[in-house]
Amino acid sequence: MAPLISASYVLAAATGIDPLVSAASVLAAALAIGLAAIGPGIGQGNAAGQAVEGIARQPEAEGKIRGTLLLTLAFMESLTIYGLVIALVLLFANPFA
């Protein structure tokens, strides 16, 4: 993390942006990615575990369970992608500059 912050100071000096704002943007981007990944990661693990358990109990419902699982995994993954988009906006299209 320290190389990113020091690189943000160099970039801020070259572009005329306040170095504190640039460093805060890097930290906010890292926080956005971290928090956006941990929640859906835990949720996807729980959902997959419950789906496997449900298929083991009722093998005849495997198709319906799998379809529902894939849909819910896609919704959970979209939250992670939103976090990535926010981080990229903070890093490259800095709204605070």
C-alpha positions in Angstrom: 0.0 0.0 0.0 2.9 2.4 0.7 4.2 2.3 -2.9 0.7 3.2 -4.1 0.4 6.1 -1.8 3.9 7.4 -2.6 3.2 7.0 -6.3 0.0 9.0 -5.8 2.1 11.8 -4.2 4.3 11.8 -7.3 1.3 11.8 -9.6 -0.4 14.6 -7.6 2.7 16.7 -7.8 2.9 16.2 -11.6 -0.8 17.0 -12.2 -1.3 19.7 -9.7 -3.8 17.8 -7.6 -3.6 18.1 -3.8 -1.4 15.2 -2.6 -3.7 14.5 0.4 -6.7 14.1 -1.9 -4.8 11.8 -4.2 -3.6 9.6 -1.3 -7.1 9.5 0.2 -8.5 8.4 -3.2 -6.0 5.5 -3.3 -7.0 4.4 0.2 -10.7 4.8 -0.6 -10.3 2.7 -3.8 -8.6 0.0 -1.8 -11.3 0.0 0.8 -14.0 -0.1 -1.8 -12.5 -3.2 -3.4 -11.9 -4.9 -0.1 -15.3 -4.4 1.3 -17.0 -5.1 -2.0 -15.2 -8.5 -2.3 -15.5 -9.8 1.3 -19.3 -9.7 1.6 -20.2 -11.4 -1.7 -17.3 -13.9 -1.2 -18.8 -15.1 2.1 -22.3 -15.1 0.6 -21.2 -17.1 -2.5 -19.5 -19.7 -0.3 -22.6 -20.0 1.8 -24.9 -20.2 -1.2 -22.8 -22.9 -2.9 -22.6 -24.9 0.3 -26.4 -24.8 0.8 -27.0 -25.7 -2.9 -24.7 -28.7 -2.7 -26.5 -29.8 0.5 -29.9 -29.4 -1.2 -28.8 -31.4 -4.2 -27.5 -34.1 -2.0 -30.9 -34.3 -0.2 -33.0 -34.1 -3.3 -31.1 -35.1 -6.4 -34.3 -34.8 -8.6 -34.4 -31.0 -7.9 -30.8 -30.5 -9.1 -31.7 -28.5 -12.2 -34.0 -26.0 -10.4 -31.4 -25.6 -7.5 -28.6 -25.1 -10.0 -30.5 -22.4 -12.0 -31.4 -20.5 -8.8 -27.8 -20.8 -7.6 -26.4 -19.4 -10.8 -28.8 -16.4 -10.7 -28.1 -15.6 -7.1 -24.3 -15.9 -7.7 -24.6 -13.4 -10.6 -26.4 -10.9 -8.4 -23.8 -11.3 -5.7 -21.0 -10.9 -8.2 -22.6 -7.7 -9.5 -22.0 -6.1 -6.1 -18.2 -6.8 -6.4 -18.2 -5.3 -9.9 -19.9 -2.2 -8.6 -17.1 -1.9 -6.0 -14.5 -2.3 -8.8 -16.2 0.5 -10.8 -16.2 2.8 -7.9 -12.5 2.1 -7.2 -11.6 2.7 -10.9 -13.5 6.0 -10.8 -11.6 7.1 -7.7 -8.3 6.2 -9.2 -8.5 7.4 -12.8 -11.5 9.8 -13.0 -10.9 11.5 -9.7 -14.0 13.4 -8.9 -12.2 15.4 -6.2 -9.7 17.0 -8.5 
